Amino acid sequence: MREFIEAFVMVFIGEMGDKSQFLALAFATTYPMKTVLGGVGLGIGLNHGLAILAAVFIAGFVGDMVFLQLVAGFLFLFFGLSALKTEEAEEEEKAKATTMGPLLTVASAFFVGELGDKTQLMAMTLAMNSPRPAVIFLATVSSMILVSLFGILVGKYLGKKIPHRALSYLAAFLFLLFGTMKLYGAVNDGFKTPIWIGIYAAALAGLIIYTLIQNKQARTGRKQEK
């Protein structure tokens, strides 16, 4: 049960204010909510199922838990930096551009849209470090469905009162914290000196600042296009 809750909460936090919520909201303006949530479950289920199968294979092939912890740490840092970016406008355009039946349209959009995305990688990372990957699968898929439902309800009934960017920044902070803790627990004691910690902090701060600058430039570019 603990694994389920941890995976559920982690995915829920990571997707709050992310593009998946805006994609679900965009589809909900065209299709019934049940159809959208069914499509989310189908698309994400296939997406995460493939990711977890790959994770089981990798964990069995590698077998080195320290290496897997390092991989998990760097992936969580990647999740954190990715959470700083918002792409809601692009996702709304994707939702409007599809032409298949409602359920398959939503399912294919979420399956393709999440390929290689942080949520799929997160499911893979959690499964690599879990003795029960099926629990991780159920947790991540159900969490994505709830996140999508929350995004639809917020978008329909609360408009823009919820600061999505603030939620994204909160998720980014938590994932950067998780990643740092994973790396600290996995690296050799020789890297736990003030010098190496300072280098790591400076490098991470530089990546965060670079990402925020890129975000600002992207927003400025979109405003100029309008």
N, C-alpha and C positions, 0 to 999 in steps of 0.2 A: 504493500500500500504506500509505503514511503517513497519508493521509486516512482510510482504513478503520480503522486502529488508533486514531487520535485520536477519531473518532466513536464507535467501539465502547467505548473506555475511558470516555469522557465520559458516555455513557448508562448504562454499568454502574455507575459511581460515583454518578450521580444517582439511580438506582433502588434502590440498596442500602438496605434498611430502609424503603423507601417502600411505599405502599399496594398496589402491583402485586404485590409479593412475598406479602403477606398474602392477597390475593385468590387468587393461584395456589395457595397453601397450603390455603385454605379449599375450593377446588374439588377439590384432591387428596385431601381426606378423603372425597369422594363418588365421583369418577371416576378411572379409571386415569391414571397419569402421562402416558402417550403421548397420550391424548385431551386432557388439559389443555395440554400443550405444543403440540399441533397447533392447538388453539383459540387459544392465545396468538399463534402465528405467523400464523394467518389474520386474527384481529382486528387485531393490531398492523400487519400488512402492509397492510391496507386503510386503516387510520388514518394511518400514516406515508406511504403512497403518495399520499393526498389532500394531506397537508401538504407533501410535496416538490413535487408538481405546482404547488401554490399558490406555493411559494418560487421555482420556476423562472419563473413568470409575473411575480411581483413583481420579481425581480432583472432580468428583461428589460425591464420597464416603467420601473423607477426608474433603473437604470444608474449611480447615484451611490454609489460604494463607501464614501465617508466616511459618508454617511447610513446605509447598511446596517450599517456597523461600529457606529455609535451605537445603532441598533435592536438589534443583537446584544448590545451591552454592557448595555443596560437589561433585555433579556430574560434574560440570565444572572444579573443581580441578582434578577430575579423568581424564577428557578429556585432561587437560593440561599435566599431567604426562604421559598419554598414547601417546600423540603427540611427546614425546621425543624419542620414540622407532621407529625403522625402521625395516621392515620385508620384503623388496622387494624381496630378494632371495627366501624366502619361498613362496611368492605369485606367482612368475614365475613358480615354480615347480607345484603348484596347477593348474595353467592354462594349463600346458602341460599334466597333468594327467587325464583330463576329456575325456569321450568317447561318450557323447550324441550328438544330433544335435546341430549345431552352436548356434542358438538363445537360446535354453533351457540350453545348456552348460554354456553360459555366465550368463543367468538369475539365474540359480541354484547356480553358484559359488558366485555371488554377494549376493544372498539371504542368503545363509548359511554363507558366509564369514563375513557378517555384523550383524549376530545374536549376540546380546549382545555387539556389538562393540560400540565405542563412538558415531558414527554418528546416530545409532538407538536410543541410550539413549538420544542423543541431541534432536532428533526429539520429543521424548517422553517428555523431560523436557520443551521444548519450547511450546508444545501443552498443557501441564498442566497449563501453565501460560498465555494461550491465549484464548480469547472468540471466536476465529474463527480458530479451528484446521484444517479445510480444506485448509486455506491459508498457514498454516505451512507445510502441506503435499505437496502442489504444489511447495512451495519454496525449501524444502529440496530435493525433487526428481529432480527438474530442476537443482538445484545447483550441485548435484552429477553427472548428465549427462554432464554438462559443465566442471566440474573438470576432468572427465574421458576423454573428448575430448581434453582438454588442456594437460593432461598427455600424450595422444597418439601423439599429434602434437609435443610436446616438445621432447619426446623420439625419434621420427622419424627424426626430422629436426634439433634439437639443440644438440642431443646427451647428453653428461654429462656436458654441459656448465652451466646449471642451478643447483645451489647447493641445492639439495633436503633436505639435513640435516639442512641447514640454514632456509629453509621454515618451516620445522617441529619445529624448535626452536622458530621461530616467532609465529607460531600457539600456541605452548605450553605457551609462555609468555602471549598471549592475553587471553587464556582460564583461566590461573591461575589468571590473573587480574580480569576477569569477575566473577570468583568464589569467589574471595576475596571480591569484591564489593557486591555481592549477600549476602554473609554471614554477612558482616558489616552492611548492611541495615536491616537484619532480626534478629540479636541477640539483647538481652537485653542490655541496656546502661551499666550495670554492667560489661559486657565483653569488653567494649570499653576503658579500662584503659591501660596505658603503659605496665603494667605487662602482661596482657592477650595478648595484641598485640605482645609483645616480644616473648611470648611462642608460639603463632601461627606462627610468622615469623621463629623462630628457627625450629619448627616442619616441616614447609613447605620446608625450606632450606635443612633439613636433608633428606626429601623424594626426593628432586630434586637431591641431591648429590648421594644418594643411586641408583637412577634410572640411572644416568649417568655412575656410576661405573659398574652397571650390563650391560649396553650397551657396554662399553669398553671390559668387560670380554667376552661377546657374540661375538664381532667382532674378538677378539684374538682367541677364540675357532674355529670360521669359517676359519680363516687363517691357523691355525694348521691342520685342517681337509683336506684342499687343498694340 
